[in-house]
Amino acid sequence: MKKLLVILLASILVIGLLAGCGGAQKASEQKAPDKKFINIATGGTAGVYYPLGGAIAEILNKNVPGINATAQSTGASVANINMLKEGKVELAMIQNDTAYYAFKGTEMFKDKQVANMRGVATLYNETIQIIVMEDSSIKTIEDLKGKKVAVGSIGSGTEANARQILEIYGIAYNDLKPQYLSFGEAASGLKDGNVDAAFITAGAPTAAIQDIAFQKKVRLISIEADKADALIKKYPFYAKQLVKANTYPGQVADTATVAVKAMLVVPENLDADTVYKMTKAIYANTDRLKAAHKLGEGITKESALEGMPIPLHPGADKFFKEK
């Protein structure tokens, strides 16, 4: 009988120990949070998206527990929206006009609507800069007729900007020799004389233009006020913009042009808590954005909903409603 009692007690002890181990293991598993990978789609290394995207990744990694964020160089707005749609990235930097096209299913997104995209914030003005070399015979937009003009990559936001601006002036692609080039390629083409003019939509100053201006003087072509008014009436996501003198080396006068907005978007199904924490971290660390690029100075909570062309994600909405 005693032997049986000893065996029974030993069995209960073993079962208790095993249960304890299992419970400890479960508690350990509960304590270890899953890593959430946030891939950030930016743009070309010669633009503004790339350094700012890198700074955002750094902010998220340092300030949002459980997040592993990485910024990657991409083809910018259109490519970024497609990557977001395909689930390849969780956060993307794009132009607000391109976001509008995608959400509505127009322009380059005709019959390819992206309705599952939500806004996080608008960041800074993306200036449409029409660049020529200082000694160019091109003085006005009308002078672009018959010339080799870099209008942006095929299907890009820059290309849509170029086409819409030319249209206001009554100019079609058939009237010139369009070159579908990235910012870096357009800059190289200008410098080498293979391109006569280039449309570049990016925050000013733009690294691609600065690189040329440090070697050879450049000039910006202006958009007249009445043409800007006509453009804004037809496409309300544009705004008037001045590129101030000395934005680039050798640029001696202010240049009137127009701008769209850079913005951040996420997939609709990204959980609200993550989006809230990311948005809060970004706006609590804007000094890091200022250090990454001069245009970071324009990124503020107060201006973050200006020009927002699509519905806001609930996580971002929660943050901006806080006092």
BELDA-V22897 format. One record per residue. RES is the residue in one letter. SS is DSSP state (helix for helix, strand for strand, loop for the rest). OMEGA is omega in whole degrees, 0 to 359 (none if undefined). Layout:
# BELDA-V22897
res=RES ss=SS omega=OMEGA
res=RES ss=SS omega=OMEGA
This chain:
# BELDA-V22897
res=M ss=loop omega=179
res=K ss=helix omega=180
res=K ss=helix omega=180
res=L ss=helix omega=179
res=L ss=helix omega=178
res=V ss=helix omega=180
res=I ss=helix omega=181
res=L ss=helix omega=178
res=L ss=helix omega=178
res=A ss=helix omega=180
res=S ss=helix omega=180
res=I ss=helix omega=179
res=L ss=helix omega=179
res=V ss=helix omega=180
res=I ss=helix omega=178
res=G ss=helix omega=179
res=L ss=helix omega=180
res=L ss=helix omega=179
res=A ss=helix omega=178
res=G ss=helix omega=179
res=C ss=helix omega=181
res=G ss=helix omega=179
res=G ss=helix omega=179
res=A ss=helix omega=181
res=Q ss=helix omega=181
res=K ss=helix omega=179
res=A ss=helix omega=179
res=S ss=helix omega=181
res=E ss=helix omega=181
res=Q ss=helix omega=183
res=K ss=helix omega=184
res=A ss=loop omega=182
res=P ss=loop omega=177
res=D ss=loop omega=175
res=K ss=loop omega=176
res=K ss=strand omega=182
res=F ss=strand omega=179
res=I ss=strand omega=176
res=N ss=strand omega=184
res=I ss=strand omega=177
res=A ss=strand omega=183
res=T ss=loop omega=181
res=G ss=loop omega=178
res=G ss=loop omega=183
res=T ss=loop omega=180
res=A ss=loop omega=182
res=G ss=loop omega=183
res=V ss=loop omega=182
res=Y ss=helix omega=188
res=Y ss=helix omega=179
res=P ss=helix omega=179
res=L ss=helix omega=178
res=G ss=helix omega=176
res=G ss=helix omega=179
res=A ss=helix omega=178
res=I ss=helix omega=178
res=A ss=helix omega=180
res=E ss=helix omega=179
res=I ss=helix omega=182
res=L ss=helix omega=181
res=N ss=helix omega=183
res=K ss=helix omega=191
res=N ss=helix omega=179
res=V ss=loop omega=181
res=P ss=loop omega=177
res=G ss=loop omega=181
res=I ss=strand omega=173
res=N ss=strand omega=186
res=A ss=strand omega=179
res=T ss=strand omega=176
res=A ss=strand omega=179
res=Q ss=strand omega=177
res=S ss=loop omega=183
res=T ss=loop omega=176
res=G ss=loop omega=176
res=A ss=loop omega=200
res=S ss=helix omega=185
res=V ss=helix omega=178
res=A ss=helix omega=182
res=N ss=helix omega=179
res=I ss=helix omega=179
res=N ss=helix omega=178
res=M ss=helix omega=178
res=L ss=helix omega=180
res=K ss=helix omega=182
res=E ss=loop omega=178
res=G ss=loop omega=181
res=K ss=loop omega=177
res=V ss=loop omega=181
res=E ss=loop omega=180
res=L ss=strand omega=183
res=A ss=strand omega=174
res=M ss=strand omega=182
res=I ss=strand omega=173
res=Q ss=strand omega=181
res=N ss=helix omega=177
res=D ss=helix omega=179
res=T ss=helix omega=176
res=A ss=helix omega=179
res=Y ss=helix omega=180
res=Y ss=helix omega=183
res=A ss=helix omega=183
res=F ss=helix omega=181
res=K ss=helix omega=182
res=G ss=loop omega=179
res=T ss=loop omega=180
res=E ss=helix omega=183
res=M ss=helix omega=178
res=F ss=helix omega=177
res=K ss=loop omega=183
res=D ss=loop omega=179
res=K ss=loop omega=184
res=Q ss=loop omega=176
res=V ss=loop omega=186
res=A ss=loop omega=185
res=N ss=loop omega=181
res=M ss=strand omega=180
res=R ss=strand omega=182
res=G ss=strand omega=173
res=V ss=strand omega=180
res=A ss=strand omega=167
res=T ss=strand omega=191
res=L ss=strand omega=185
res=Y ss=strand omega=179
res=N ss=strand omega=173
res=E ss=strand omega=189
res=T ss=strand omega=174
res=I ss=strand omega=184
res=Q ss=strand omega=179
res=I ss=strand omega=192
res=I ss=strand omega=170
res=V ss=strand omega=174
res=M ss=strand omega=186
res=E ss=loop omega=183
res=D ss=loop omega=181
res=S ss=loop omega=176
res=S ss=loop omega=181
res=I ss=loop omega=180
res=K ss=loop omega=183
res=T ss=loop omega=177
res=I ss=helix omega=177
res=E ss=helix omega=181
res=D ss=helix omega=180
res=L ss=helix omega=180
res=K ss=loop omega=178
res=G ss=loop omega=184
res=K ss=loop omega=176
res=K ss=strand omega=187
res=V ss=strand omega=175
res=A ss=strand omega=185
res=V ss=loop omega=182
res=G ss=loop omega=178
res=S ss=loop omega=180
res=I ss=loop omega=178
res=G ss=loop omega=182
res=S ss=loop omega=175
res=G ss=helix omega=179
res=T ss=helix omega=181
res=E ss=helix omega=177
res=A ss=helix omega=177
res=N ss=helix omega=181
res=A ss=helix omega=182
res=R ss=helix omega=182
res=Q ss=helix omega=179
res=I ss=helix omega=178
res=L ss=helix omega=180
res=E ss=helix omega=179
res=I ss=helix omega=178
res=Y ss=loop omega=180
res=G ss=loop omega=182
res=I ss=loop omega=176
res=A ss=loop omega=178
res=Y ss=helix omega=178
res=N ss=helix omega=181
res=D ss=helix omega=180
res=L ss=loop omega=179
res=K ss=strand omega=185
res=P ss=strand omega=177
res=Q ss=strand omega=184
res=Y ss=loop omega=189
res=L ss=loop omega=173
res=S ss=loop omega=179
res=F ss=helix omega=182
res=G ss=helix omega=180
res=E ss=helix omega=179
res=A ss=helix omega=179
res=A ss=helix omega=179
res=S ss=helix omega=179
res=G ss=helix omega=177
res=L ss=helix omega=183
res=K ss=helix omega=183
res=D ss=helix omega=181
res=G ss=loop omega=179
res=N ss=loop omega=178
res=V ss=loop omega=181
res=D ss=loop omega=181
res=A ss=strand omega=181
res=A ss=strand omega=170
res=F ss=strand omega=177
res=I ss=strand omega=177
res=T ss=strand omega=181
res=A ss=strand omega=175
res=G ss=loop omega=179
res=A ss=loop omega=6
res=P ss=loop omega=178
res=T ss=loop omega=185
res=A ss=helix omega=182
res=A ss=helix omega=180
res=I ss=helix omega=178
res=Q ss=helix omega=181
res=D ss=helix omega=178
res=I ss=helix omega=188
res=A ss=helix omega=177
res=F ss=loop omega=181
res=Q ss=loop omega=180
res=K ss=loop omega=182
res=K ss=loop omega=178
res=V ss=strand omega=178
res=R ss=strand omega=177
res=L ss=strand omega=178
res=I ss=loop omega=184
res=S ss=loop omega=172
res=I ss=loop omega=184
res=E ss=loop omega=185
res=A ss=helix omega=182
res=D ss=helix omega=178
res=K ss=helix omega=177
res=A ss=helix omega=178
res=D ss=helix omega=180
res=A ss=helix omega=180
res=L ss=helix omega=182
res=I ss=helix omega=178
res=K ss=helix omega=181
res=K ss=helix omega=182
res=Y ss=loop omega=190
res=P ss=loop omega=177
res=F ss=loop omega=175
res=Y ss=loop omega=173
res=A ss=strand omega=177
res=K ss=strand omega=183
res=Q ss=strand omega=173
res=L ss=strand omega=168
res=V ss=strand omega=188
res=K ss=loop omega=177
res=A ss=loop omega=179
res=N ss=loop omega=171
res=T ss=loop omega=175
res=Y ss=loop omega=178
res=P ss=loop omega=177
res=G ss=loop omega=179
res=Q ss=loop omega=192
res=V ss=loop omega=184
res=A ss=loop omega=172
res=D ss=loop omega=178
res=T ss=strand omega=179
res=A ss=strand omega=177
res=T ss=strand omega=178
res=V ss=strand omega=182
res=A ss=strand omega=167
res=V ss=strand omega=181
res=K ss=strand omega=168
res=A ss=strand omega=181
res=M ss=strand omega=177
res=L ss=strand omega=176
res=V ss=strand omega=177
res=V ss=strand omega=173
res=P ss=strand omega=180
res=E ss=loop omega=186
res=N ss=loop omega=175
res=L ss=loop omega=190
res=D ss=loop omega=187
res=A ss=helix omega=182
res=D ss=helix omega=179
res=T ss=helix omega=181
res=V ss=helix omega=177
res=Y ss=helix omega=182
res=K ss=helix omega=179
res=M ss=helix omega=181
res=T ss=helix omega=180
res=K ss=helix omega=180
res=A ss=helix omega=181
res=I ss=helix omega=185
res=Y ss=helix omega=173
res=A ss=helix omega=184
res=N ss=loop omega=181
res=T ss=helix omega=177
res=D ss=helix omega=178
res=R ss=helix omega=178
res=L ss=helix omega=177
res=K ss=helix omega=180
res=A ss=helix omega=182
res=A ss=helix omega=181
res=H ss=loop omega=180
res=K ss=helix omega=182
res=L ss=helix omega=174
res=G ss=helix omega=179
res=E ss=helix omega=182
res=G ss=helix omega=183
res=I ss=loop omega=181
res=T ss=loop omega=178
res=K ss=loop omega=183
res=E ss=loop omega=184
res=S ss=loop omega=191
res=A ss=loop omega=180
res=L ss=loop omega=178
res=E ss=loop omega=178
res=G ss=loop omega=178
res=M ss=loop omega=189
res=P ss=loop omega=183
res=I ss=loop omega=179
res=P ss=loop omega=179
res=L ss=strand omega=175
res=H ss=loop omega=181
res=P ss=helix omega=179
res=G ss=helix omega=178
res=A ss=helix omega=179
res=D ss=helix omega=178
res=K ss=helix omega=181
res=F ss=helix omega=185
res=F ss=helix omega=177
res=K ss=helix omega=178
res=E ss=loop omega=178
res=K ss=loop omega=none
